[in-house]
């Protein structure tokens, strides 16, 4: 007896000469008994191809790039839309669940600067499952074992810190891809629903998982064109604080030299397959969008909590001060 839902791939090969070699795959879950769902799915997919054929590509994407539909952030970036994220740096599953419910496109769980281990990552991934947010993990280092473990837990992407060369970028990609494209070991565990969807996951993982490399040093700036040429890199992620330190302006990411470097990094993505990303802030998002950044981290759990707490206390003190003034004869 068939299961309540069927998962299918629907693929169309674009015949238009402007999209030679272009293919788009749409993956969906729909009721087994509802024939109308299938027609709706076909119509939606044909519409996507129509849009792809008539809409100018983003300046930073080459024309032959069309990601799989299993990663909403990849889809969004390819369509030219910004994808906004939030960082989780505490082990609180409640905080992660609240942030996931806020409507961010993606969330990155930070194992580099935060005291989070693999078990924390698993619990956070479980807490945000079903929220619609795409889970990404920043691993502590460009280490294939660390990368493999978080992907096996169900991360849909990894941010790899301190990538300074073409070789290091290629190493990060290889760690995320199964043979023959890479060296990732085959034991997807939670990512494959503990064995219930292993073959399906293995078939899709290489295309669905995002590989994001951090650009945060003067050395990476010099090697940027080589890094962007590595097949399999989906996005970069500028770390303004580390970049400012590397450029000799510790603690001052607003220094003109740093701002100019950040602008040049975005510019370097023109005509590539790689989306420019950055660790931004609410006050700088507009500036970074104008530069061309699309994969943008907006805030963090600690940032939201500290600013929110400070704002609440300030309002309370202002109210108390106003009452005290009213009592003065």
C-alpha angles and dihedrals in degrees: 000000000000121000119253090262138029125213115212141172117229115193131181125185110219111234096190111112090228088065101040109168092010118138131173125200123198121197120196145160116225138164112280094223098044108093089178090065090061092051090047090050092051091048092049092050093048088051091053091053090048090053091047091052095050104034119085112245119249111267091246096053127080115226097249096061119107117154125210117265095240094090114056093197092056089050093049094050092048091053089055096251123132117249113212123206142184130212124233114205102160128072093234110125089194092059091046092049092049092050092046089055092054094079104255115157094225141006127207121207108212117223094158103066101010128074094247125135131193093272090054089051092052093050092048092048089052092048094054097039111125094018094107094241116126110236118225128173127209103214121212094245145351090281122142093213094053091045093048093051096054093044090051087055091057107268110157093208145005131223108212115203130218100018106169107163146030089257093054091048090050089050090054092050093048091053090057098047131074120232132313090030094040148346104265112141119239108245106102096168109169092014087064094042091259094300100321093105103021100131092043091050093047090051094053107029099087091057099037101047115086121223111206121180123198121235106200111133140066088244091057090050090056091049096040098113090050092048092050090052093062110111111236099032105124102180144355125226120208117211103204095191096052091040092053090050092050091050091053099261103105112194094003111098089159093066109124092240091054094045090050091050090051090051092049092050091057091046091053090064093069111123095008133111092239125100116220113236136181144182097245136166134227091263094049103041094095092051092050092047089054089052089056103260115148107165097068131172105209104186147331136244092251093046092052092046097047095046092044093049092047092048093050092049092047091053091048092051092047089052091049091048090052092052091048090053091051090055094055107105 
